[in-house]
Each structure stands twice: as C-alpha cells, then as structure tokens.
Amino acid sequence: SDLSAGISGEVVHVDGGFNIAAMNELELK
C-alpha cells in the first residue's frame, strides 16, 4: 500500500505480496 511505502521497503514487499495474493483469489473465485 502507499502508506507502507512510506514506512520501509520490507513492509512494502510483504504488503505487496498480500495484495497480489488477494487479487488472485478474487480472480479465481
């Protein structure tokens, strides 16, 4: 998320992974 991007690169990496996983679930369902 944008908020995480302002906190740290590690948070962005993890947050981005969760966002991608959520998008994949929505598309599959």
N, C-alpha and C positions, 0 to 999 in steps of 0.2 A: 504493500500500500504506500501511498505518498507519505503518510505520517511516519511509517517505518523507515522510509528512505532518508529522512532527516535524522534518524537515531543512529543507525550503524549499518554497515554493509552486510554483516552477518544476519541481522534481523530482516533485511530486505531479501536475502537469499532464501531464508526459511519461509518468510511470509509469501514470497513469490511462488514457492513450491506448493504451499497450501492452496493458493488461489488457482493454480493450474489444475490441481487435483480436483477442486470443487467444480471447475468448468468442465472437466472431462466427465465427472459424474452426471452433471446436468445434461450434457450432450448425449450420453449413453442412455439415460432414462427418458 
